[in-house]
Structures are given as C-alpha cells and as structure tokens.
Amino acid sequence: MLLSGPLGAGKSAFARAFVRAWLDDPQAEVPSPTFTLVQPYEGGRGTVWHCDLYRLGSPDELLELGIDQGMTEAVLLVEWPDRLGAELPVDRLELAFEMCQQAQDARLVTMAGAGVWAARLAGLAGE
C-alpha cells in the first residue's frame, strides 16, 4: 500500500492504525520509521512492513533495505512512494492523503489501484 501526501497529511497516523489493527493490539507501540526507514511487525496474519522512505538517498538503497523481499513476503505500507523509482510494484493500492478544507482534523483520501488492485477497486465501485 503506497501512502502519499504532504507532511502532516496523516500517512503515519494511518500506518500506525493499520499496524495496530493488523496486530489486533490497539495499544501496540508503533513508532515512525523515519530514521530506521523500515519497521517490520509480526502478527497472526503474517508480516507487515512500515516503510518511511522520506530520508532515502537514492532508489539504489532499496535493495539494502530488503524492499524486494518485503514485496513478496509481507504487506508493505510505504510512505513517500515516489522514492521507489523503478521499484514501484506492478500490483499496488495507492492512497493519496490531503488536508480537508472543511475541517481541520479531517483528511481526504483518494484510492487508486494498479495491476490486480485496479480490478479490485473497479469491483467495489460497481457494487
């Protein structure tokens, strides 16, 4: 899942809530991986990786982080997905966060899909 949007738009808050739900633990410690870049979490349903690529120097560093492994073995939550460059997954769900003009604490999230996710979203839109 690719999470894009400006600073403060809610990407990290969404990722934190997703990880806590994945772990079925609303009190789980879920720090932002701003400096570690990748933080894996093991849960009963498998592994989820929270990735914050804001400080990534170049797409070449992705291999050092093991992103290719994460794409095949885990659910990935990737903040700042534009840093993925050519490593952008073919099958992906994209969430674009924006500040809501009508309410200070609200956010507008636009979903888009590519690959298998395009068909999944089209199916939801048709229901």
BAKOLPA-867692 format. One record per residue (C-alpha): residue number from 1; x, y, z. Coordinates in nm, 2 decimals. Each point is the difference from the previous one (the first is absolute). Layout:
// residues N
[NUM,[X,Y,Z]]
...
// end
This chain:
// residues 127
[1,[0.00,0.00,0.00]]
[2,[0.15,0.33,-0.11]]
[3,[-0.07,0.30,0.22]]
[4,[0.06,0.34,-0.16]]
[5,[-0.07,0.36,0.10]]
[6,[0.16,0.30,0.16]]
[7,[0.16,0.01,0.35]]
[8,[-0.27,-0.02,0.26]]
[9,[-0.27,-0.14,-0.23]]
[10,[-0.05,-0.32,0.21]]
[11,[0.22,-0.26,-0.17]]
[12,[0.17,-0.11,0.32]]
[13,[-0.32,0.02,0.21]]
[14,[-0.16,-0.23,-0.26]]
[15,[0.29,-0.24,0.00]]
[16,[0.00,-0.01,0.38]]
[17,[-0.37,-0.08,0.01]]
[18,[0.04,-0.27,-0.27]]
[19,[0.29,-0.17,0.19]]
[20,[-0.19,0.00,0.33]]
[21,[-0.31,-0.15,-0.18]]
[22,[0.22,-0.25,-0.17]]
[23,[0.15,-0.10,0.33]]
[24,[-0.34,0.01,0.17]]
[25,[0.16,0.21,0.27]]
[26,[-0.13,0.36,0.03]]
[27,[0.28,0.09,0.25]]
[28,[0.29,-0.14,-0.21]]
[29,[0.31,0.22,-0.01]]
[30,[0.03,0.11,-0.37]]
[31,[0.27,0.26,-0.03]]
[32,[0.05,0.18,-0.33]]
[33,[0.29,-0.16,-0.20]]
[34,[0.13,0.34,-0.10]]
[35,[0.36,-0.08,0.09]]
[36,[0.00,-0.38,-0.03]]
[37,[-0.19,0.02,-0.33]]
[38,[-0.16,-0.34,0.05]]
[39,[-0.18,-0.15,0.30]]
[40,[-0.14,-0.35,-0.03]]
[41,[-0.28,-0.14,0.22]]
[42,[-0.09,-0.36,0.04]]
[43,[-0.37,-0.08,0.06]]
[44,[-0.23,-0.30,-0.02]]
[45,[-0.09,0.08,-0.36]]
[46,[0.37,0.04,-0.11]]
[47,[0.25,0.28,-0.02]]
[48,[-0.06,0.36,-0.08]]
[49,[0.28,0.24,-0.07]]
[50,[-0.04,0.38,0.07]]
[51,[0.25,0.18,-0.23]]
[52,[0.07,0.37,0.01]]
[53,[0.21,0.09,-0.30]]
[54,[0.02,0.38,0.06]]
[55,[0.37,-0.02,0.09]]
[56,[0.09,-0.25,-0.27]]
[57,[0.30,0.13,-0.19]]
[58,[-0.06,-0.18,-0.32]]
[59,[-0.20,-0.30,-0.13]]
[60,[0.32,-0.21,0.00]]
[61,[-0.03,-0.01,0.38]]
[62,[-0.33,-0.19,-0.03]]
[63,[0.19,-0.33,-0.05]]
[64,[0.19,0.06,0.32]]
[65,[-0.33,0.04,0.18]]
[66,[-0.13,-0.33,-0.14]]
[67,[-0.31,0.17,-0.16]]
[68,[0.00,-0.27,-0.27]]
[69,[-0.03,-0.27,0.27]]
[70,[-0.27,0.20,0.18]]
[71,[-0.20,0.03,-0.33]]
[72,[-0.02,-0.38,-0.02]]
[73,[-0.03,-0.10,0.36]]
[74,[-0.19,0.27,0.18]]
[75,[-0.26,0.27,-0.02]]
[76,[0.18,0.33,-0.06]]
[77,[-0.11,0.34,0.11]]
[78,[0.23,0.24,-0.18]]
[79,[0.01,0.37,0.08]]
[80,[0.16,0.22,-0.27]]
[81,[-0.04,-0.26,-0.27]]
[82,[0.14,0.24,-0.26]]
[83,[0.34,-0.10,0.14]]
[84,[-0.06,-0.36,-0.14]]
[85,[0.09,0.11,-0.35]]
[86,[0.01,-0.30,-0.23]]
[87,[-0.08,-0.24,0.30]]
[88,[-0.36,0.12,0.00]]
[89,[-0.21,-0.32,0.03]]
[90,[-0.21,-0.10,-0.29]]
[91,[-0.28,-0.11,0.23]]
[92,[-0.07,0.29,0.24]]
[93,[-0.26,0.18,0.19]]
[94,[0.07,0.37,0.02]]
[95,[-0.15,0.23,0.27]]
[96,[0.05,0.37,-0.06]]
[97,[-0.06,0.21,0.32]]
[98,[-0.10,0.37,-0.01]]
[99,[-0.09,0.25,0.27]]
[100,[-0.38,0.06,0.00]]
[101,[-0.11,0.36,-0.06]]
[102,[-0.32,-0.04,0.20]]
[103,[0.14,-0.13,0.33]]
[104,[0.35,0.04,0.14]]
[105,[0.02,-0.36,0.15]]
[106,[-0.15,-0.17,-0.31]]
[107,[0.18,-0.14,-0.30]]
[108,[-0.10,-0.09,-0.35]]
[109,[0.14,-0.33,-0.12]]
[110,[-0.01,-0.10,-0.37]]
[111,[0.05,-0.36,-0.09]]
[112,[0.14,-0.13,-0.33]]
[113,[0.12,-0.34,-0.10]]
[114,[0.24,-0.15,-0.26]]
[115,[0.02,-0.36,-0.11]]
[116,[-0.23,-0.23,0.20]]
[117,[-0.10,0.29,0.22]]
[118,[-0.15,0.19,-0.29]]
[119,[-0.25,-0.29,-0.05]]
[120,[-0.07,-0.02,0.37]]
[121,[-0.08,0.36,0.02]]
[122,[-0.21,-0.01,-0.31]]
[123,[-0.20,-0.29,0.15]]
[124,[-0.06,0.21,0.32]]
[125,[-0.11,0.30,-0.21]]
[126,[-0.25,-0.22,-0.18]]
[127,[-0.17,-0.12,0.32]]
// end
